[in-house]
């Protein structure tokens, strides 16, 4: 009899845990689409900044200094 009660409590606990984990905690398709659009927009902005004349010249200067450093 005691074994049955322990098993019954374990089953109830498992059911509650499973129901909590099944909650709709993820994003829906429209949220994924908005996230992708935002990421692409940020990537384009970053690309424009990095490829601008002044930033490009600074990055090239950093690379030249690094390659010409004495070891």
Secondary structure, 3 states (H helix, E strand, C coil): CHHHHHHHHHHHHHHHHHHHHCCCCCCCHHHHHHHHHHHHHHHHHHHHHHCCHHHHHHHHHHHHHHHCCCC
